[in-house]
């Protein structure tokens, strides 16, 4: 049972998804020949946020993923795994 305001513990699947998202973002950014600073400029996402997502230290919000995908000219699913 989940309680409002309580932090849910991360599962192994959550941590794996974070690592995949970070690696996918880094790969797509490099494919587009962008630096983290360059991606920050074209996406409107703070550079520190990008650094932390790529290092799997930050869980990105849906809006952040949409901005990053728009900046990279790709689909959100290209940088973030979906849960089935």
C-alpha positions as CSV (number, residue, x, y, z in Angstrom):
1,X,0.0,0.0,0.0
2,X,1.3,3.4,-0.9
3,X,0.9,6.5,1.3
4,X,0.8,10.0,0.1
5,X,4.0,11.9,0.8
6,X,6.0,8.8,1.5
7,X,9.1,8.0,-0.6
8,X,8.9,4.7,-2.4
9,X,12.1,2.6,-2.2
10,X,13.8,2.0,-5.5
11,X,13.7,-1.5,-6.8
12,X,16.4,-3.2,-8.9
13,X,14.2,-2.7,-11.9
14,X,14.0,1.1,-11.2
15,X,17.7,1.3,-10.9
16,X,18.2,-0.7,-14.1
17,X,15.8,1.7,-15.9
18,X,17.7,4.7,-14.6
19,X,20.9,3.3,-16.0
20,X,19.3,2.4,-19.4
21,X,17.8,5.9,-19.6
22,X,21.2,7.6,-18.8
23,X,23.1,5.4,-21.3
24,X,20.4,6.0,-24.0
25,X,20.4,9.7,-23.5
26,X,24.3,9.8,-23.6
27,X,24.3,7.7,-26.8
28,X,21.7,9.7,-28.6
29,X,23.4,13.0,-27.6
30,X,26.7,11.8,-28.9
31,X,25.1,10.5,-32.1
32,X,23.8,14.0,-32.6
33,X,27.3,15.4,-31.9
34,X,26.1,17.5,-29.0
35,X,27.8,18.2,-25.7
36,X,25.8,18.3,-22.5
37,X,26.0,22.1,-22.7
38,X,24.7,22.0,-26.3
39,X,21.9,19.7,-25.4
40,X,21.0,22.0,-22.5
41,X,20.8,24.9,-24.9
42,X,18.6,23.2,-27.6
43,X,16.3,21.4,-25.1
44,X,15.9,24.1,-22.4
45,X,16.9,21.5,-19.7
46,X,19.5,22.5,-17.1
47,X,23.0,21.1,-17.9
48,X,23.3,19.7,-14.3
49,X,20.1,17.8,-14.8
50,X,21.4,16.2,-18.0
51,X,24.7,15.3,-16.2
52,X,22.7,13.7,-13.4
53,X,20.3,11.8,-15.7
54,X,23.3,10.4,-17.7
55,X,25.0,9.3,-14.5
56,X,21.8,7.6,-13.3
57,X,21.6,9.9,-10.2
58,X,18.3,11.7,-11.2
59,X,14.9,10.4,-12.1
60,X,13.7,12.6,-15.0
61,X,10.1,13.9,-15.0
62,X,8.0,13.2,-18.1
63,X,8.2,16.8,-19.2
64,X,12.0,16.8,-18.9
65,X,12.1,13.6,-21.1
66,X,9.8,15.4,-23.7
67,X,12.1,18.4,-23.8
68,X,15.3,16.3,-24.2
69,X,13.6,14.2,-26.9
70,X,12.6,17.4,-28.7
71,X,16.1,18.8,-28.5
72,X,17.5,15.5,-29.8
73,X,14.8,15.2,-32.5
74,X,13.8,11.8,-31.4
75,X,11.0,10.0,-29.6
76,X,10.9,9.8,-25.8
77,X,11.0,6.0,-26.2
78,X,14.4,6.3,-27.8
79,X,15.9,7.6,-24.5
80,X,13.6,6.2,-21.8
81,X,12.5,2.5,-21.5
82,X,8.9,1.7,-21.1
83,X,7.6,-0.6,-18.5
84,X,5.4,-3.5,-19.6
